[in-house]
Amino acid sequence: MALPLNPPLQPMLARPAKSIPDDAGLVFEPKWDGFRCLVFRDGDEVTLQSRSGKPLNRYFPEMVTELRKALPDRVVVDGELVVDRDGRLDFDALAERIHPAASRVNMLAEKTPSRYVAFDILALDDDIFMEARGKDRRRLLENAVEFTDRVHLTPATTDPGLAREWFTLFEGAGLDGVMGKPADGPYTPNKRTMFKFKHSRTADCVVAGLRWHKGSSPGESVGSLMLGLYDRGGDLNHVGVVGSFTVAARRELATELAELMVNGGANHPWVSGAQSDDARVPGAISRWRTTEQPWVPLRLERVVEVSYEHTEGGYPSRFRHTAQFQRWRPDREPASCTYEQLEEPANYDLAAVLRGEVRARTP
C-alpha cells in the first residue's frame, strides 16, 4: 500500500468514566457493540485491521466490497464492524463470523451481513490528520465518505444532555453506552484519551462453583466464582463468573468456601445432568475452547451480588464480560436468584440510531 499510514496501526483507546460530564469539551458518540476496525484503502486494495492488528478481510468479504463503494481511493478510517438482527445489534452473530471454514464465512456473509460504522478519519490521499482536532476530523469524515445502506456515519453531538438521552435510549437497539472524544484533541494511537460511559447493573446470583487461580495449588487460591441464575423452567444456568480479587481475597475465599465443597457435587444440577438440554452449563467445549475447563462444584447455599454491563445470547442469557463482586447477600435464598431480576432496556429502532435519530420503535 502506498498510503501515508499503513497497517498495523494501533487505534486510539478509551478509559471508563462514571457519568457524562458538562462542559468537558467532548464530542459524544454511541458506543457500538462490535469489533473495532481500522480500514486502509489504496485503490482496489482494502485492508480491515482488528484492534490487535490482525487482518479481518477473510471473515467479512462483503464489507470489503461495500467499503470500495463508500470510501475515497486513498484513505484510512477508524470505526466498528457490527451485525444486526431483528432491529438490534447481535454480538453473538458477529462473533460467529470468525470461523476457519471459508464456506461458512461466505454463507454467513449472506445470512448475517455486517455493517461498518465510521467514527474517525486518520489519513486522506497523502495527508495525515492524526494531529488535527477531533471536531475537524469529524467534518472531514462527513465530507470524504459516500455513506451507504451498509456503511454508516456514527451520530455525534457536543450536547451532554442529548448524550445522556442517547445513553438511555440507544441501549434498546443493542448499543453499549456512549463515548466521549476530546473535541480539540488529536488522534492518539494506543493511548486512552477518550472516555467510555457504559451501562452497569447488579444482580443476585447463586455461587455454584469455583475455579482455582492459575498457577496456584488446589485449595490455595480462588481464581473465579461461577455464577448461576434459575430460568422459568427451574434450570440453573451458568451465566458467567466473578473475579478480579486481590491476592489476599483469593486466599480468604479458598478458606471460606472450603465447607461448601463437601458434597458439593451431590445432586448438583451442573453435574447430575438432570437439567434440560437448553440449560447453560460451565466448561462446555465450544469453537473457542477445545478442552473442558476444570471447576469445583459447591453446595448451592451462597448468594452474591455482582455488577454487570449487559447480557448476550438470548434466553437464557449470560453476562458478556466478567462480573464484578459487590457484596455477599446472606438475606437472599439461592432459589430466588432468577432471570426476572435482570433489566430489559427499552426497545429502540437500530435503523433510527444509524440515522442519528432518537425515537421509540413503532409497534
ABEGO torsion letter per residue (X at the ends): XBBABBOBBBBBBBBBBABBBBGAGBBBBBBBBBBBBBBBBBEABBBBBBAAGBBAAAABAAAAAAAAAABBABBBBBBBBBBBBGGBBBAAAAAAABBABAAAAAAAAAABBBBBBBABBABBEABBAAABBAAAAAAAAAAABBBBAABBBBBBBABAAAAAAAAAAAAAAGBAEBBBBBAABBBBBGBBABBBBBBBBBBBBBBABBBBBBGBBBGABBABBBBBBBBAAGBBBBAEBBBGBBAAAAAAAAAAAAAAABGAABGBAAAAGABBAABBBBGBBBAABABBBBBBBBBBABBBBBBBABBBGEOBBBBABBBBBABBBAABBAAABBAAABBBBBBBBAAAAAAGBBBBBBX
